[in-house]
Amino acid sequence: MEYTTGDIVKFKLKSGEIREGDVQFIERSRSEDMLYISSFNRWDRVPENKIISRVPVKKINPFD
C-alpha cells in the first residue's frame, strides 16, 4: 500500500503494542520503505510492513 506524508496510520511496535500516528517523513529504499511517524509526543521509525491500516479522517463541517 502506498502511504504519503500526512496519512494517519495504525502500526505495530517491536513490543507488540499497536499505536496510531501521522506519517511525517518516508525514507524510500529498494528493500523496504521506512516511515517516520509522530505519535504520543514521540517519533517512531516504522518499516512499511509493520503498518496495519490507514485511519480514515473524519471531516468536520464548521457550519453544523
C-alpha positions in Angstrom: 0.0 0.0 0.0 1.3 3.5 -0.8 1.5 6.0 2.0 2.1 9.7 1.9 3.1 12.3 4.4 0.0 13.4 6.4 -1.6 10.0 6.4 -2.8 8.8 9.8 -2.0 5.1 10.2 -2.1 2.3 12.8 1.1 0.4 13.3 2.7 -2.2 15.5 5.8 -1.6 17.6 8.5 -4.2 18.3 6.9 -4.7 21.7 3.7 -5.7 20.0 1.9 -2.6 21.1 -0.4 -1.0 18.5 -0.3 2.8 18.1 -1.8 5.4 15.9 0.0 8.4 14.4 0.6 10.6 11.4 3.3 10.0 8.8 5.8 12.8 8.8 8.6 11.5 6.5 9.1 8.5 4.3 12.6 7.1 3.6 12.4 5.1 0.4 14.8 2.2 -0.4 14.9 -0.8 -2.7 14.4 -3.3 0.1 11.9 -1.6 2.4 10.4 1.8 3.0 10.7 3.3 6.5 8.0 5.7 7.8 8.7 8.2 10.4 5.5 8.6 12.4 4.7 11.2 15.1 2.6 9.7 17.9 2.1 10.3 21.6 4.7 13.2 21.7 7.4 11.0 20.2 8.7 9.8 16.9 8.7 6.2 15.8 10.7 4.8 12.9 8.5 2.0 11.4 9.1 -0.3 8.5 6.2 -0.3 6.0 5.4 -4.0 6.7 4.5 -3.0 10.3 1.7 -0.7 9.2 -1.6 -2.3 10.0 -4.0 0.2 8.3 -4.7 3.7 7.2 -7.1 5.5 9.5 -9.9 7.4 7.7 -10.0 11.1 8.6 -13.4 12.4 9.7 -14.2 15.7 8.0 -15.7 18.3 10.3 -18.3 20.7 8.9 -17.9 24.0 10.7 -21.3 25.1 9.6 -23.3 22.5 11.6 
